[in-house]
């Protein structure tokens, strides 16, 4: 794979024998650049991509200076509905916003219904515990730390017991490292997020502008 058809040697081979693969795992960063991902986000990925030691979503969130922009919302990529298929360096990254805007403009010309579905999904609140345990909440923020919702969509690998508890409730609240699930005013379940499991578990409730 190469951006330059006259210099394919500059690219990254995607076929090795009869098995389709990226043949050199150390080239993930260059692969991201070939896909057109912003340099700032490629560099961020190079520093933060260690699921056992870091939580890239928390790092991106802490680096966000303005509101979280839905055009930087990469969580929908696991469902195939996204305008950003890389983890942004910040959730207000101007380069990612330009990337997503250009992609949406192109897709609007051929798949307008897909773009509309993306925009609808990407504006929904997200609960992220780590880089594997993520749900989209079909609801709205009622204040800065609580979301009232009708359903929860598992994006990757939320533990079944946690997902069941979330779907049994209709309000989620984050208090420090704790996630509280309510059904109206009744407490359904409380989860403590710790950093001594698969990877750093830090609860984030993210809303999008």
Secondary structure by P-SEA (a helix, b strand, c coil): ccccccccccccccccccccccccccaaaaaaaaacccaaaaaaaaaccccccccaaaaaaaaccccccccccccccccccccccccccccccaaaaaaaaaaaaaaaaccaaaaaaaaaaaabbbbbccccbbbbbccccccccccccccccccccccaaaaaaaaaccbbbbcccbbbbbccccccbbbbbbcccccbbbbbbcccc
